Amino acid sequence: MSRLQPARGTSDLMPEAMAVHRKVIEAARHASGLYGFQEMATPIFEFSEVFSRPLGDASDVVTKETYNFTDRGGESLTLRPENTAGVVRAMISNGLTQSVPLKYFYAGPMFRYERPQKGRMRQFHQIGVEYLGPVEPLADAEIIACGARLLGDLNVLDRCVLHLNSLGDSESRLAYRRALVAFLTEHQADLSENSKERLRVNPLRVLDSKDARDRGILQSAPRLQDHLNDSSKVHFAAVTAALDASGISWKFDPLLVRGLDYYCHTAFEFITDALGAQGTVLGGGRYDGLSEMLGGPAIAGVGWAAGIERLAMLVDDDDLEAPDIALIVAEPVAQVTAFRIAEDLRSAGFSVDIPVGGNMGKKMKKIDRAGVGLAAIIGGAEIDSGTVQLRDLHEGSQEELAQNELSAAVASHLEKR
């Protein structure tokens, strides 16, 4: 039998990796909470139409990347490739369309059948926020500020550049689409095969092409900002004014687009050059037409999502939490007493490990490797005297304490660090 491995494009989150994931999630939960976002969760699979309606049956995601299956009841289901559609569906399903504005934060796994590479997995994890209801540009700025604050809290903002563009309203996008299609049609013979297909199905996605030939052609393509109407210009100016007022730096990126029809106005990405090809760590924009595509009323929305795996590659990974203290049983006779003391310490709020197996020397080496800074040693002599030996492994000191003094001593040692 061959050695068992996780399925291609998936990975086990062992404690070291999980600690960084948890750090990212908790930072996002805190940052979004400062803006009034409340945490919610949707199922990891939905009826397939939740994604096929807004994404389009001919989109790359739906045709090539989604995990689809038919359940025993004959229903077509899809593992979620992203969560915005699910959040909007949840708003509609739960009868909350009359309760907007709504602010939601989420964290969880997503699924896309892609070629695995650094920073891109088939099961990956995202954090995200969705602000449902407001049409005002200040909501766009607030969403972006929330993302910037998260990256700042993770100490990675200085390695990212905020790219910003305006997609305009539907009138502006339609005018631009006509101009872009006319231009690309003239150069169709020189486009990559992928862009030729995109020209037929979703022309704005050609602007996302990484092909060198396509990038050269696009240098002389019509610019979306030249087709914005006055109201779209006013919206974008208000967003950038708010960002400027709060000291959030940004770079105008005319090639930054969202190809789907329900996206409009603000589009943004925080991009880093520290991850190679997978440079976007957090991105989003305004999607005012999504609710209608899912069968709900016309409700505006703006939000972002960030890949936890990509952020984890930027975040310091030295945050694996060690227990506050280890109880070292020096002799078998002390096992029950050590167990009782450990439970008392846990009740006081301390994390405690009781190493098992091997002699005292091996136990001390084990807790040292785990990064435990305090050890309470108890053997037969300590049982008789009602004491413990408290050793500070960082300072190299040791003191004898009454067992009922241990909790206060542990708190004092931890406060000094």
C-alpha positions in Angstrom: 0.0 0.0 0.0 1.4 3.4 -0.9 2.0 6.0 1.7 -1.2 7.9 2.5 -1.1 11.6 1.5 -3.8 14.3 1.6 -5.6 14.8 -1.7 -3.8 16.9 -4.3 -4.3 20.6 -3.6 -5.1 20.1 0.1 -2.9 20.2 3.2 -3.1 19.3 6.8 -3.0 22.3 9.2 -0.6 21.0 11.8 -0.2 23.0 15.1 2.5 25.3 13.7 0.5 26.2 10.6 -2.8 26.3 12.5 -1.3 28.8 15.0 -0.6 31.2 12.1 -4.0 30.6 10.5 -5.6 31.3 13.9 -3.6 34.5 14.2 -4.9 35.7 10.8 -8.5 34.8 11.6 -8.4 36.4 15.1 -6.8 39.6 13.7 -9.5 39.8 11.0 -12.3 39.1 13.5 -10.9 42.0 15.7 -10.4 44.4 12.8 -13.8 43.8 11.3 -15.4 44.1 14.8 -14.0 47.7 15.0 -16.2 48.5 12.0 -19.3 46.9 13.3 -19.2 43.6 11.3 -20.8 40.6 12.9 -19.6 37.1 12.3 -21.7 34.6 10.4 -21.2 31.4 8.5 -22.8 29.8 5.4 -22.8 26.1 4.4 -19.7 25.0 2.5 -22.0 23.7 -0.3 -25.0 25.4 -1.9 -27.4 24.7 -4.7 -25.3 25.0 -7.9 -27.4 27.9 -9.2 -26.2 30.1 -6.3 -22.9 30.2 -8.2 -23.9 29.5 -11.8 -26.4 32.4 -11.8 -24.1 35.2 -10.9 -20.8 33.7 -12.2 -22.4 32.5 -15.5 -22.5 29.0 -16.9 -19.7 29.8 -19.3 -17.3 31.4 -16.8 -13.9 29.8 -16.0 -15.0 29.2 -12.4 -18.2 27.4 -13.2 -16.9 25.4 -16.2 -13.4 24.5 -15.0 -13.0 25.1 -11.3 -16.1 24.2 -9.2 -16.6 20.9 -7.4 -20.1 19.9 -8.5 -22.0 16.8 -7.4 -25.5 15.4 -7.4 -26.8 14.2 -4.1 -29.0 11.2 -3.5 -32.1 13.4 -3.9 -31.0 14.4 -7.4 -30.1 18.0 -6.4 -27.1 19.6 -8.1 -24.8 21.0 -5.4 -21.5 22.9 -5.5 -18.8 23.3 -3.0 -18.4 27.0 -2.6 -15.7 28.6 -4.7 -16.2 31.9 -3.0 -18.5 33.2 -0.3 -20.0 36.5 -1.5 -22.8 34.8 -3.3 -23.5 32.6 -0.3 -23.7 35.6 2.1 -26.1 37.4 -0.3 -28.2 34.2 -0.6 -28.3 34.0 3.2 -29.6 37.5 3.4 -32.4 36.7 1.0 -33.2 33.3 2.5 -33.4 34.6 6.0 -35.8 37.4 5.0 -33.3 40.2 5.9 -33.6 42.3 2.8 -35.7 44.8 4.7 -33.1 45.0 7.5 -30.3 46.5 5.6 -27.7 47.8 6.1 -26.1 44.6 7.2 -22.4 44.0 8.0 -21.0 40.5 8.0 -17.6 38.9 8.7 -16.8 35.2 7.8 -14.0 32.8 7.8 -13.8 29.3 6.3 -12.8 26.9 3.6 -13.4 27.4 -0.2 -12.9 25.0 -3.0 -11.6 25.4 -6.6 -10.2 22.8 -8.9 -7.0 24.6 -9.9 -3.4 23.6 -10.6 -1.9 23.7 -7.1 1.0 26.0 -6.6 2.5 28.2 -3.9 -0.4 30.2 -2.4 -3.0 28.5 -4.4 -4.8 25.3 -3.2 -7.9 23.4 -4.2 -9.1 23.6 -0.6 -8.1 27.0 0.6 -9.3 29.3 3.4 -10.7 32.8 3.3 -11.6 35.6 5.6 -14.0 38.3 4.3 -16.4 41.0 5.0 -19.6 42.0 3.2 -21.5 45.3 3.7 -25.0 45.0 2.3 -27.3 47.9 1.6 -25.4 51.2 1.3 -24.8 52.8 -2.0 -22.7 55.6 -0.6 -19.0 55.8 -1.6 -18.1 56.1 2.1 -19.0 52.4 2.5 -16.4 51.6 -0.2 -13.8 53.6 1.7 -14.8 51.9 5.0 -14.4 48.5 3.6 -10.9 49.3 2.2 -9.9 50.9 5.5 -11.0 47.7 7.3 -8.7 45.7 5.0 -5.8 48.1 5.5 -6.2 47.9 9.3 -6.2 44.1 9.2 -3.0 44.1 7.1 -1.5 46.7 9.5 -2.4 44.6 12.5 -0.6 41.7 10.9 2.4 43.9 10.2 2.3 43.2 6.5 0.7 46.5 5.2 4.1 48.0 4.5 4.8 45.1 2.0 1.5 45.7 0.1 0.4 48.3 -2.3 -3.3 49.2 -2.6 -4.3 49.2 -6.3 -7.6 51.0 -7.0 -9.8 51.5 -10.0 -13.4 52.6 -10.8 -15.5 50.3 -12.9 -18.2 52.9 -13.2 -22.0 52.3 -13.2 -23.8 50.0 -15.6 -24.1 52.8 -18.2 -20.4 53.5 -18.1 -19.4 49.9 -18.2 -21.7 49.3 -21.3 -20.0 52.1 -23.2 -16.6 50.9 -22.3 -17.4 47.3 -23.1 -18.4 48.4 -26.7 -15.2 50.3 -27.1 -13.1 47.5 -25.7 -14.7 44.8 -27.9 -14.2 46.9 -31.0 -10.5 47.3 -30.1 -9.9 43.7 -29.2 -11.7 42.4 -32.3 -9.2 44.4 -34.4 -6.3 42.6 -32.6 -8.0 39.2 -32.2 -5.5 37.4 -34.4 -2.7 38.4 -32.0 -4.4 37.5 -28.8 -3.6 34.4 -26.7 -6.1 31.5 -27.1 -7.4 32.2 -23.6 -8.1 35.8 -24.3 -9.8 34.9 -27.6 -12.2 32.8 -25.6 -12.6 35.6 -23.0 -13.4 38.1 -25.8 -16.3 35.9 -26.8 -17.6 35.2 -23.3 -16.5 38.0 -21.0 -14.4 40.7 -22.7 -13.4 42.6 -19.6 -11.6 39.6 -18.3 -9.0 40.0 -21.1 -7.7 42.9 -19.1 -6.7 40.4 -16.4 -4.4 38.5 -18.9 -0.9 37.8 -17.7 0.2 36.8 -21.3 3.0 39.0 -22.5 1.5 39.4 -26.0 -1.8 40.4 -24.5 -0.2 42.8 -22.1 1.5 44.5 -25.0 -1.7 44.9 -26.9 -3.6 46.2 -23.9 -1.1 49.1 -23.5 -3.0 50.9 -26.3 -6.5 49.6 -25.4 -9.3 52.1 -24.5 -9.2 53.1 -20.9 -12.3 52.6 -18.7 -11.8 55.9 -16.9 -12.3 57.7 -20.3 -15.8 56.2 -20.4 -17.0 57.1 -16.9 -20.0 59.3 -16.7 -20.2 62.2 -14.2 -21.9 60.3 -11.4 -19.3 57.5 -11.6 -16.5 60.1 -11.4 -18.1 61.7 -8.4 -18.4 58.3 -6.6 -14.7 57.5 -7.2 -13.6 60.9 -6.2 -15.4 60.6 -2.9 -13.8 57.2 -2.2 -10.3 58.4 -2.9 -10.9 61.6 -0.8 -11.9 59.5 2.2 -8.8 57.3 1.8 -6.6 60.3 1.4 -8.1 62.0 4.5 -7.3 58.9 6.6 -3.8 58.5 5.3 -4.3 55.3 3.3 -2.0 55.4 0.3 -3.2 53.9 -3.0 -2.1 53.5 -6.6 -4.5 54.0 -9.6 -4.6 50.8 -11.7 -6.6 51.1 -14.9 -6.2 47.4 -15.7 -7.7 46.3 -12.4 -11.2 45.0 -13.3 -13.9 42.6 -12.2 -15.3 40.8 -15.2 -18.8 40.0 -13.9 -21.7 42.2 -14.7 -22.8 42.8 -11.1 -19.6 44.5 -10.2 -19.5 48.3 -10.4 -17.7 51.4 -9.2 -14.8 50.6 -6.8 -12.5 47.7 -7.4 -9.4 47.2 -5.3 -6.6 44.8 -4.4 -3.8 44.9 -1.9 -0.8 43.4 -3.8 2.6 42.3 -2.6 5.8 41.3 -4.5 6.8 39.0 -1.7 4.9 36.0 -2.9 5.9 35.6 -6.5 3.1 35.2 -9.0 0.3 35.0 -6.4 0.6 38.7 -5.4 -2.9 39.6 -4.4 -3.4 39.1 -0.6 -6.8 40.9 -0.2 -9.2 42.2 -2.8 -12.8 43.2 -3.4 -15.1 45.8 -4.7 -18.7 46.9 -5.1 -21.3 44.4 -6.5 -24.7 46.3 -6.6 -26.4 43.8 -9.0 -25.7 40.5 -7.2 -28.9 40.4 -5.1 -31.1 40.7 -8.1 -29.2 37.9 -10.0 -30.0 35.6 -7.1 -33.7 36.5 -7.2 -33.8 39.1 -4.4 -34.6 42.8 -4.6 -32.1 45.4 -5.7 -29.7 45.7 -2.8 -26.2 47.2 -3.1 -23.2 45.5 -1.7 -19.4 46.0 -1.2 -16.9 43.7 0.4 -13.5 41.9 0.2 -12.0 38.5 0.7 -8.5 37.5 1.6 -6.7 34.1 1.3 -5.5 33.0 4.7 -2.8 30.8 3.2 -1.3 33.8 1.3 -1.5 36.0 4.4 0.1 33.2 6.5 3.1 33.2 4.2 3.7 36.9 5.0 3.0 36.7 8.8 5.6 35.9 11.3 5.2 32.2 12.2 6.7 32.2 15.7 3.4 32.3 17.4 2.9 28.6 18.3 1.6 28.9 21.8 3.3 26.8 24.5 1.5 25.9 27.7 2.1 28.3 30.6 3.6 25.6 32.8 4.4 21.9 32.9 3.9 19.6 35.8 6.9 17.3 36.0 6.2 14.1 38.0 9.6 13.1 39.4 8.3 9.8 41.0 5.2 7.7 40.3 3.9 8.3 43.8 3.3 12.0 42.9 1.1 11.3 39.8 -2.3 11.8 41.5 -1.1 15.0 43.4 0.4 16.4 40.2 -2.9 15.8 38.4 -4.9 17.6 41.1 -2.5 20.5 41.0 -2.7 20.7 37.2 -6.5 20.8 37.4 -6.4 23.6 40.0 -4.1 25.6 37.8 -6.3 25.1 34.8 -9.3 26.2 36.8 -7.3 29.4 37.6 -7.0 30.0 33.8 -3.5 28.6 33.1 -2.6 26.2 30.4 -0.8 23.1 31.8 1.0 20.1 30.3 1.9 17.0 32.2 4.6 15.2 30.1 4.5 11.4 30.2 7.0 8.7 29.4 10.7 8.7 30.1 12.7 9.9 33.1 12.8 13.4 34.4 15.6 14.5 32.1 13.7 13.4 29.0 10.6 15.2 30.3 12.5 18.4 30.8 14.0 18.2 27.3 10.5 17.7 25.9 9.1 20.8 27.5 12.1 22.9 26.6 11.6 21.9 22.9 8.0 22.9 23.2 8.9 26.4 24.5 7.4 25.9 28.0 9.0 28.5 30.3 7.9 27.2 33.7 8.1 23.7 35.3 6.6 22.6 38.6 8.5 19.5 39.8 6.9 17.2 42.4 8.1 13.9 43.8 7.9 11.9 47.0 9.6 14.6 49.2 7.3 17.3 47.9 4.3 15.1 48.7 5.5 14.7 52.3 6.1 18.5 52.7 3.1 19.8 50.7 5.5 21.8 48.4 6.6 22.0 44.7 9.8 23.0 43.1 9.1 25.9 40.6 11.8 26.2 38.0 11.9 29.2 35.6 13.6 27.8 32.5 14.2 31.2 31.0 16.0 32.6 34.0 17.5 29.3 35.2 16.2 29.9 38.7 14.3 27.5 41.1 12.4 28.0 44.3 10.4 25.9 46.7 6.8 26.8 47.2 3.8 25.6 49.2 1.4 23.9 46.8 -1.3 26.5 47.5 1.1 29.3 46.5 1.8 27.9 43.1 -1.0 29.7 41.2 0.1 33.2 42.4 3.7 32.4 41.7 2.9 31.3 38.1 0.9 34.5 37.5 3.8 36.6 38.8 6.3 34.9 36.5 4.1 35.3 33.5 3.5 39.0 34.1 7.3 39.6 34.0 7.5 38.4 30.4 
